[in-house]
Amino acid sequence: MLPRFLLHLRGSGLPIGVGEYLTLLGALKAGLAEADVERFHTLARTCLVKDETHYDRFDQAFKQWLDGVSAVGGELLAGLNEEWLRDGLRRDFSAEEMAQLEAMGSLEELMETLRQRLAEQTERHDGGNRWIGTGGTSPFGHGGYNPMGVRIGGAGGKGRATKVWERREYADLDDRRELGTRNFRLALRKLRRFARQGAPEVLDIDDTVRGTARNAGWLELAFRPERKNAIKVLLLLDIGGSMDPHIRLSETLFSAARAEFKHLEPYYFHNCVYDRVWKHDELRGRDAVPTAELLHRYNSDWRLIIVGDAAMSPYELVSEGGAIDHHNAGSGEAWLAKLFETWRRVAWLNPLPEREWDYVSTVKHIRQMVGERMYPLTPEGLARAVAKLKN
């Protein structure tokens, strides 16, 4: 059984090796699971999963292994409004009421009907016989009864659910989804590099113990500089126009970067970096900073991260005066070349889906200029960018 379980997890994209598998076998031999499914789930995740961004993927794979939910059902319900399923109406059904209900055909018919309900439903429903909700005779939801249904979002009771989808506790950690600040921070954290900086001000326990022992028990306090993240990041953010639909995603990345890096310098531009950037996102002339000044102010120790969709008119990229908000001296293409020459450790994060990049000429052009170091603005794409920026 366990070899099949391991192969199933690996087939779900989890990076589990022989070492983790042997650790699980040792824990099971020590009797830590005691034939309890919940305890085995916790033990297996602890032993096999070394990166918390994979917790949600493990939980989904584990449920599939136990025949709890199909992969199709998981994707189908990923965007379901949880407010519809909060505990509400609960009913006790008589034997006569339950006998009057008929099962809905085959499993395929049941899942196709669920797709239709998800497409049509716009609000919460309780006690009904059609919509996704609680306490009714609908095949979809929880807290009610149906001889053949899909239990979603709550505890069972009647034991008649054909498929089960329970709340995923670690969905906000999945590195394959565009979600909150937390998983961006997890990706950025791998870029950090600590160094001792400043005056000695933090008590060094190990040196204090050693010094005190050498002094035959007389206390000798030892101090050391505090460990601080030495990585320095220059962040250039495209705002306005075609980037408006991606504001929330850009803000999420910016918030995560602020939390992870002490040395972070953000600047703003519109469509392409030209002869000037802005320190604030209003893009007003009063706080404009010459791009040439950035080239001299921040040396090659800094990492350059550019966030933008790279989608614009080709004229805006390759022509002097192509900027739509001012007459730029030098083309955007020329200024980007200077940036990429000054900072070798550079990554371009693009909020457009990666499958669309080949259909936008300026995206293809900039991607070639940056040496294929353009990555999708997702936690997984950011992790790939961080791996390059570390070198």
N, C-alpha and C positions, 0 to 999 in steps of 0.2 A: 504493500500500500504506500509506504513512504517514498520509494523511488518514483512512483507515478505522481505523487503529490509534488515532489521536487520538479519533475519534468513539466508538470502543469504550470507551476509558478514561473519557471524559466520561459515557457512558451508564452506567458503573459507579459514578458518584457522585464522581469525582475532579475537584476544581476546577482544571482546566488551561486556561490561556488561550493567546492567540496568542503572547505574549512567550515563554512556556516552549517552545512548539512551534518558534519560530524559533531559540531557543537550541539545541534538539536538532538541527535541520537544519544549523546552523553546525558543531556538533561532528561530525556525520556527514560533512559536506563536508571537514572537516579529517582524516578517516580514523581517528577514534578508536575506532570499533567493529570495523573490519577484517573484516566479514562473519562475525563470531562471535556466536552467539546469547547466550551468557553475558555477553560484553562489551557487547552491545547492551542487554541487560536492565539492567545496572549503569549504563550511560550514560543510558538513558532515565529511569530512576528519579532519577538525580542531576539531570538537566535539568528534568524535568517535575514532580517532587514537592517542594514547598517546606515541607511540614509532616510531621514524622516519624510523626505519628499516622495518616497515610495510607499508610505503607509496606506494611502488610499488605494493604490494599485494592488497591494497585497490583500486588503480587505475585500475588494471586488473579486479577485482571483480565488480567495478562500471561499466566498459564497458560491461562486460558480462550481468549485470543486465539490461542495456539499449539495449541489443541485438546488441552490437557493434562488438564483436569478440568472437568466441568460444574458449574454453580452448584448443582445439586441434590446432586451428590456432595460438594461442599464443605460445605454445611450439614449433610448427613447424618453426616459424619465429624468434625464440629467437637468433639464431646465424647468422642472415642475415647480409651481409656486407652493412653498411649504405651508403658507398660511391656510391653504385649503384643507390641510390635513391635521391641523392642531386639534387636540382632544375637544370634542364637542358633544353632540347628541349621542347617547348610548341607549339601546333598546333591548329588551328581552323579547325574543320571538317565540310564539307558541309552535307546537308541533304542526298544527294545521296550517299556519302561515308559511312555515318552511316547506311543507309538502306542496304548496301551491306554486312555488317558484321552480322554474325550469332552467337547466343549464344552457349556456350559450354555445351550442355547436362544438366546433373543434378549437384547439389551441390557436391555430392560425387565425380563425375568425375572431377569437377573443382579443388577440394582440392587434389585429387590424382595427377593430372597434375602438380599442384604447387609443390608437393613433388618431382616429377621427375625433374622439372626445378631447384629446389634448389640443388639437387644432381649433376646436370650436369653443371650448370653455373659457369664460372670461372672469368668473367670480366664484366665491365659495358656495358650496351646497351641502346641506345636512339633511339626512333622513329621506333622501330621494331614491328613485329607482333607475336613474340614467347617468347622472354626472359623477365625476370623481369627488368623493366626499366622505363623510363619516355617518355612522348610525343608520344607514338605509339598506335597501336591497339591491343597490347598484352593484355590478360586478367589480367596481373599481373604488378602492379606498380602504377604510378599516372601521371597526366598531359596529359593523352590521352583520348581515348574513346574505350569502349567495352560494348556491351549490357549486358554482365554478367561477372563480373570480381571480383578480390580481390584488393581493394585499399590499397596500402602499402606505408607508409612513407611520404605522402604528402597530400595536401588539395584536396578535391573533387571539382567537377564542374558540371558534367553531371547528377549526381544523380542516376547512374545505378549500383553502386557497390553492390554485393551480400554480401560481408563481408568486414569489415574495420579493419585495424591494423594500429594504429597511434603510433608515437614515445612515448616511456615510459620515462617520465622525471626522475623518481626515481629508474630506474633499478639498479643503482650502490649502492643502499641501501638495497636491498633485502637480508635478513639474511639466505635465502636458497641457495644462489649462492656463488661460489668461485670467488670473484672479487677483487676489489682494496683495497688499504690501508684504505680507509675511513670506510668501514664497519667492518674491523678488529679493528680499533680504537674505534668504537662505542661499540664493545663487551668488549674490554679491559678496557674501561673507567669505567665500572661497578665494576671493582676490586679496583679502587682507594679509598684510605682512607686518608682524610686530617687531619693534625695536625699543631698546632702552633709551629714553630721552629725558633731558632736563637734570635738575639737581637731585641727589639722593634723598628721597622722601618717603619711600615705602619700606616697611620693615621686612627684612629678609630673614625668614624663620630659620632656614637651613644654616646660613652663616652665623646667625645669632647662637644657635645650639652648638655649632662647632667652636666658635670663639669662647663661649661660656665654659665648654668642656676643657679647652686649653688653659683657661684661667682657674682651673680647679674649683669650678662652681660659682665664681664671681661673675655676675651678669655682665655680658659684653654685647650691647645692641649693635646690630649691623643693618645698614640701610642701602637701598639701591634705587636707581631711577625707575619710574613707573613705565610699564610696558604700554606703548601707544602704537596705534596703527600707522605705519610709515608710508602707506600707499597714498599717492596724490593723484586726484582725478580732475581733469578739465572736461566739463560736460556742456555740450552745445545742443540746444533744444530748438527744433523747428516748431513755430506756433502760427496759428491763423490759417485761413483758407482750407486746403484739403486736410490739414491736421486737426481741424475742429472736431471731427468724429472720434478722434483718438486722445482727446484732452484727458479723460479719466485715466487712461492707461499710462500716459506720460507723467501725470501727477503721481501715480502710484510708484513708478520707477524713481522719480525725483525724491519722494518721501523716503523710500527705502535707502537710496544713496545717502541722503542727509543723515540717516540713522547709523549707517555703517562706516562712513568716512569722515574723519576730522578735517582732512585736507581735501575739500571739494569746492571747486570754483565753477558756478553755472553761468552761462551766457545764452542769449536768445538770438535767433535769426528767423527769416521768413523765406521759405522755399529752398534757398541755397546760401551758403556762406559767401559774402562778398567782401568789400573793403572795410566793413564795419559790422559789429555785433552790438547787442544791447545787454545791459546788466539787469534790466527789469523787463517784464513781459509786456509792457505797454507799447514797446517798439517806438518810443519817442526819441527825437533827436537830442534831447537834453542829457541823456545818459548813454549816448553811443560811445563805444570804445573802438578805436581803430584795430582792425584785425592784425595789422603789422605789429601792434603793441603786444598782442597775445604771443606772437612768435618770439618776441624777445623777453617777455615777462616770465613765461613758463618754459623751463628747460626740458631736456629729453627724459628726465626722471619722471615726468608726469605721464599718466595714461590719458589718451584722448578718446572720449565716447561721444558720438554724434547720434542724436535721435531725430529721425525724420523719415517721411515716406518717399523722399527722393523723386516725387512725381511732380513734374512741371513741364512747361513748354521747353522744347530743345533750345529755343532762342534765349530763354532765361539762364540756361546753363553755359552756353558756349559763346555768348556775345557780350562785349563790353556795352554797358548801358541796358542790359537785359533785365535788371531788377525792376519789379513792378512798383516799388514804393520810393525809389530814388535812382539817380543816375550813378551807377557803380563804375568806379575806375578799375578796369581789369575784369575779365569774365569770371563767373563762378567756377568754371572748370580750372582756371589758372590759380584761383585762391585755394581751392581744394587740393590741388597738386602741392602747393606750398605747405599746407597743413600736414599732408601725408608724408612729405619729405622731412618735416621738423620732428614729428612724433611717429616713430616706427611702431610703437605699441598703441594701435588704434583699432576701434571697432565701431561699426555703424549699425544701429539698431533700428529696424524698419517695422512699423506697426502693420503694414500691409501683409496679407497672407502670402507666404513664400511662393505659392503656386501662381500668383499673379505677377511676379517680378519680371518674367520674360516677356510680358505683354506691354510693358511700359519702357520706352526707349531710354529715358533718362535714368531709370533705375538700373538698367543693364549697363549703361555707360559708367555711372558712379560705382557700381559694383566692381567693374573691371579696374577702375582707378584705385580703389581701396584694396585691391589684391584679393578679391573674394572674401574679405573680412566683413561682409554684411550679414547680419543675423536677424531672424524674426524677433519681434519684441514680445517674447513669451518667456516664462521661467526657463524652459529648456533651451531656447535660443540664447538667453542671457548666460546660461551655464557654459555654452559653447564659446561665447565671446570671452568670458572670464578666463577660460582655459588658455586662450591665445594671449590675453592681456598679461597673464602671469609671467610669461617668458621674457 
